[in-house]
C-alpha cells in the first residue's frame, strides 16, 4: 500500500496524503459492518449522481454535463469516518447548473458551435453564424439564468433527494447496520 502514499514538498514543508481507496475497496467486499455501510453509501452516491445527471440533461444539449456525473465513497483508516462525494466533473458544471453565464465568462463562438449544432440542428456556415451571435450576446449581457436568476439545479436535486426521503432512508439503513 505504499504506492497509496503521496508525499509533496511545498514552500511550507512536506505534506503527506494517504489514499485509502484500496482499503475502501477491500472493506466494501467484506460482510463486516463497515462493508455493509460502504455498500449502502455506494447506493446513496449513485442515487445522488443519477439525480444530478437527470437535472443536467434538462439543460445540456451536448450531454457533456450528464456524462461528467460521478460518485465516490471514501473510508478513513479508523474505519469510523465515511465520505460520499457525488457531482458533475465538467468544468462549467456550477455555472451551467446554478449561476448562468456572466458576460466576462462567455464562451467563444468556436466553443459554442457544437452546442448550436445540436440545439438548433444547424451545420456549416449557418451553425458558425448562430454561434457567433450567441457568443456576442452572452458577452454583452450574460445568459438569462445569470440575468434573471434561474433555478439552482444543484439545490433542486438536493431538495428532491431530501423530500423523497432518499437520504433519510440511507441514513436509517446505516443506523440499523450499526445496531445489528
N, C-alpha and C positions, 0 to 999 in steps of 0.2 A: 504493500500500500504506500510505499514511499513515493511512487510517482504521483500520488494524490496530494502531496505537499508542495506548495508553491512558495518559493522564497523570493522576495523582491527587495532590492535595496533602493531606498528613496533618500532624498536630502535630509529627511527627519530620522532616518535609521532604517532598520530592517523590519519588514512586515512578513509574517508567515501566515499563509492562508491554507487551510486544510479542506480538501474536497471530500465530503462524506457521501458522494453519490454511490460508490461501491458498497459502502456499509448499508445505505438505504436499499439498494437492490437486494443485498443479502437478507436483510430484515424482512423485506416485502415477501420473500419466498418462504419464510418460516410460518409456522402455525402459532407463534407466540402472540401475546397481547400486542406487542409493538408491531408485529407483522400485520395483524388484523387492522390496527389503527392506520398504518401506512396504506393498506389497500382501500380502506374507507376514504381516506384523504385523496387517494388517486381518483376515486369516483367523483368526489366533490370537485377536484380540479378539472376533470373532464366536463362536468356539468357547467362550471363557470366558463370554461373555454368555449363550449358549444353555444352558450347564451351570448357571449361576446361575438362569436362568429356569425350568429344569426343577426345581431344588430349591425355588424359590419356589412353583411350582404345587402342591407336596405339602402346603403349609401354608396357602395363601391361598384362602379361599372366594370372595373378591370379584374376584380376578385383578389387583388393584392392584399387588402386588409384581411379578408376571410382566410386566405392562405397563410397569413402570418400568425394565426392563433396558436397558443401553446399552453401547457400546464406542466408543473413540476412540483414534486414533493421532496422535501429535504428533512433529514432527521439529524439531531445532534449526536455527538459521541456518547453522551449520557443516556441516550435513548428516551429522554423525557421531554425533549423540545422538538416540535414539528413545525414545518412551514409549508404552506401551499401557495404557490405562485402561479397565476394564470393571467394571460393578457394577449396583446397583439404586438408582434415584434416589428411591424412595419414602422419605418422612421417617422412617418407622418400620422401615426395612429391617433394620438391625443388631439392633434389639430383637426383631423377629419371627424373623429367621434364626438368631440366636445366643444372645441373652441372655434372652429371655422378658420378660414384663411384670412389673415391680416394682410393689408396691401404690401407691407415690407417682406412678407413671407410668400408672396405669389410665385407660383412655378413659371418656368419659361414656356413659350408656345411649344417648343420641342418636347418638353416633359409632358405636355397635355395632349399631344397628338394621339397616343394610344387610347386614352380615355375618351377623347372626342370621337374617334372611330367607332369604339364600342358603344358609347352612349347614344350617338346620333346616327350610327350606321353609315358614316361617311368614309370616303377614301380619297387618295390623291391630293390634288390641289385644294379641293373643297375642304377636306379634313385639315389641311395646313392653315387655310384661311380662317376657319372657325376657331381652331386652336389659338391662332394669333389674337383674334378678337376676344376670346375668353380670357387669355392671359393679360391682355391690355386692361380689361375691365377689372379683373382681380387686383392688378397692380394699382389701379386707380381708387377703388372703393372696398376691396376685400369681398369675401363671399357673403351671401345672405345670412348664413349662420353666424358669421362674425359680426355683421351689422345689426342683426335683429335678435341675436342670442337664441339660436335654435336649440333643440333638445340636446341634453347632455347624455349621450348614449351609454357611456360607462356607468354613470349614476343610474340610468334607467335599468340597465342589466342587473345591477346590484339590488335595486328595489324589487325587481321581478323575482330574483332568486330568493329574496327575503319574504316577499308576500306569498310566494308559492310554497314556502316552508322548506325549501331545498337545503339551505344552510343549517337550519334548525334540526332537520331530520338527521343530517350527517353528524352534527354535534351530539344529538341524542344517542345515535348508534355508538359513537365513540365513548360516551359516558357509560353505556351498557357494557361495552367491552372492558372498561376499567373495573367495573364491579363484578365481573364474571368470576 
